[in-house]
Amino acid sequence: MKKMSRNVLLQMEEEDDDDDGDIVLENLGQTIIPDLGSLESQNDFRTPEFEEFNGKSDSLFFNDGQRRIDFVLVYEDESRKETSKKGTNEKQRRKRQAYESNLICHGLQLEATRSVLDDKLVFVKVHAPWEVLCTYAEIMHIKLPLKPNDLKNRSSAFGTLNWFTKVLSVDESIIKPEQEFFTAPFEKNRMNDFYIVDRDAFFNPATRSRIVYFILSRVKYQLINNVSKFGINRLVNSGIYKAAFPLHDCKFRRQSEDPSCPNERYLLYREWAHPRSIYKKQPLDLIRKYYGEKIGIYFAWLGYYTQMLLLAAVVGVACFLYGYLNQDNCTWSKEVCHPDIGGKIIMCPQCDRLCPFWKLNITCESSKKLCIFDSFGTLVFAVFMGVWVTLFLEFWKRRQAELEYEWDTVELQQEEQARPEYEARCTHVVINEITQEEERIPFTAWGKCIRITLCASAVFFWILLIIASVIGIIVYRLSVFIVFSAKLPKNINGTDPIQKYLTPQTATSITASIISFIIIMILNTIYEKVAIMITNFELPRTQTDYENSLTMKMFLFQFVNYYSSCFYIAFFKGKFVGYPGDPVYWLGKYRNEECDPGGCLLELTTQLTIIMGGKAIWNNIQEVLLPWIMNLIGRFHRVSRSEKITPRWEQDYHLQPMGKLGLFYEYLEMIIQFGFVTLFVASFPLAPLLALVNNILEIRVDAWKLTTQFRRLVPEKAQDIGAWQPIMQGIAILAVVTNAMIIAFTSDMIPRLVYYWSFSVPPYGDHTSYTMEGYINNTLSIFKVVDFKNKSKGNPYSELGNHTTCRYRDFRYPPGHPQEYKHNIYYWHVIAAKLAFIIVMEYLVLLPRLGHSGMILAHCNLCLPVDCYMCMCYKFIYEIRFLEQLTSDFTDSYIFYISIISFLFSVTFFFLLLSLGPTPCFPLSNFLS
């Protein structure tokens, strides 16, 4: 096959039957691939040579054994299709012939072979000769070796532990270390300067596949009224080709019979994906060499995240054990379960008309479990996790910089080319303000504003849809709680163990969490397609820009979708309920639901457990079980039809396609998990342990999928983890605030501390020493039954007898007091302590991130004897400077809103100080006494 002198484009008057839209392609051929004209006659088509399979199942070459297969295209022969749509088949055949002819025109060499198992399938093998590789390596600015690296490697600081690390490392006799080179962007006119020992080995298989895919994505095949269509992706989407992929180099279970094959897939399966290698470090250099830097950086990040989780898991388990071992010493839980205390406290109905009076001791079992999670160890763990997430992000930046240097991706942004979809739309000419040269852009500034507005509106609409679903879940909680309160037993029966656990609150929480999880999964499936459509409409310039834009949309949606119910339970449920005589109603109809007497922390733990566990199970089914079943069914059909030897390309074709966004979903899964581990860890100290176990399995499962179940991905370059880095930074800052607020407002830690240090002893208490005795009686307010409004007064239940008073969870004066049902002094002490705790924890944990100016804030938050008002002014000034610094980068814009929340807390605290009078700042202990 000799190279043609010009392209072949189909000139067609009829409407095209593709459903992927038209793209104006006036400049693509001029900027990337020279367009030398078009031919109308089908006699000018150049078709690939047809060859019979030579029987070598492990061969990676054409039949001549010399030309390496760099890519494979698969189509179904239209002449052998069993269909009546002959006109459609003819159109598809002509498009394919035009496309393949243009591939030959641009220097690629093609060889076609019919399938061994299905004679309707045809495999077109693509080879890029030396000249084509050199030409496009220069266009793509690919860095290639200049000379071997003679710099000495830095010795490890943990030399004494080499015996231990050697056990965990990959055996270098099996996977040999890669030789390092000094590199530079390739230029044909400086070819003699590059380290070319063997032309066949100068471009490794991954680089060859990248170059061929670059060409395949930009070659045209059809022209309709100056509107051209191009690219292998459009041909695959429209069904003209069945698949397009690079080849695996061998089978994963055994080495290739070809002595020249490097058997990298076999080595990766043996030393990385196999269960027996679960304790070993990942062979990152080989992963990067075989799959590209983009896959390599993902597994590097996932492995580093898993290593850091080990420390968090150990501390979390220790805090959990501390709470578990000390639950028998939980005085307030003993009072709840005591028949003479909790058994005689009659609680007010939690809904109107149908809900009964109930005894406090029916919450005995939940109070015991709450003692495990709502302990002093949880407070310590929340502070620890705030420091841990900061150290993790800073250490990962360092590790990422090392990989950028080792993998030679430091200047990757200068190398990245525009996406072909973007180039095709570049019809407007503008003058670059810096270079004063003409540039082509896809739309004007006004058009860009319109697109951004439409995309932002679409994203906002879907977020509102999620919020609407959350409101629906809340209404479900409020309505079904009434049903459970009416149907479930009102007294504890010692012979029925289920009654001790299945309270109305527990039943409502579990069912609502399950329904919430189902809705989350349904909305995820729908929004994934919507987010891709919105991002395609935005038309980002490069693939990195495309993925970053899609990442921000998907994460924003997932953030609201996954975390909204947790935020509701943590910060809204039970906070705005009023009191029995004057309850607060949702939509004027549904009475706000209340927390258990021990708080909503246990319910938040239940919600996290169901969502995290359900998500992990669902992801494993979706990612592992489905591809395995599909491949198993395919193998069963193939074995039942034939026992013939199949070539390498046909074996790979029957594997599952990964998809261009496959890695994106892997990142998204882990970042959502990262949010659960950090944002709400104060309510569930075992979350890091569950994440650690999941990630250890996730690494090997992902490795198993890539090496055994999926076709080989097109290798791609990547400098870092992209938009996921600033997203994690935003989560880290928000995690400090949320955990501080969970400790302050969701748990009963602060009220218990206030009672212990201030209200258990005179002048407010009757005990002679600090104690937790009497805490339950002190924190439950009294309500007079005759003060019920009409909606509640007609309570039909009288199983607990006639009562004149009942108790409810709040800090209010009793009936008969001059300020009856108003908040008492205990309430204001607790509020002041909560605000102080939030500010102290926020800045003590964020001190390493804030730098030198953080010392001023720590000085104020520790309440040293200085003028507090002046200190707060310094605090405000630094907050503003911090916000300005964050808003300087568009990618950190969402962190701006997180900091605004923090700033508002500071303002609230400042005015609280003003309300206390013109006194200097006082120590934290004064808040408690």
Buried (B, 14 or more C-beta within 10 A) or exposed (E): EEBBEBBBBBEBEEEBEBEEEBBBBBBBBEEBBEBEEBBEEEEEBBBBEEBEBBEBBBBBBBBEEEBBBBBBBBBBBBEEBEEEEEEBBEBBBBBBBBBBBBBBBBBBBBBBBBBBBBEBBBBBBBBBEEEBBBBBBBBBBBBBBBEEEEEEEEEEEEEEEEEEEEEEEBEEEEBEEEEBBBBBBBBEEEEEEBEEEEEEEBBBBBBBBBBBBBBBBBBBBBBBEEBBBBBBBBBBEBEBBBBBBBBBBBBBEEBBEBEEBBBBBBBBBBBBBBEEBEEBBBBBBBBBBBBBBBBBBBBBBBBBBBBBBEBBBEBBBEBBEBBBEBBEEBBBBBBBBBEEBBBEBBBBBBBBBBBBBBBBBBBBBBBBBBBBBBBBBBBBBBBBBBBBBBEBBEEBEEBBEEBBEEBBBEEBEEBBBBBBBBBBBBEEEEEEEEEEEEEBBBBEEEEBEEBEEEBEEBBEEBBEBBEEBBBEBBBBBBEBBBBBBBEBEBEBEEEEEEBBEBBBBBBBBBBBBEBBBEBBBEBBEEBBEBBBEBBBEBBBBBBBBBBBBBBBBBBBBBBBBBBBBBBBBBBBBBBEBBBBBEBEBBEEEBBBBBBBBBBBBBBBBBBBBBBBEBBBEBBBEEBBEEBBEBBEEBEEEBEEEEEEEBBBBBBBBBBBBBEBBBBBBBBBBBBBBBBBBBBBBBBBBBBBBBBBBBBBBBBBBBBBBBBBBBBBBBBBBBBBBBBBBBBBBBBBBBBBBBBBBBBBBBBBBBBBBBBBBBBBBEEBBEEEEEBBBBBBEBBBBBBBBEBBEEEBEEBEBEEBEEEEBBBBBBBBBEBEEEEBBEBBEBBEBBBBBBBBBBBBBBBBBBBEBBEEEBEBBBBBBEBEEEEBEEBBEBBBEBBEEBBEEBEEEEBBEBBBEBBEEBBEBBEEBBEBBEEEEEEEBEEBEEBBE
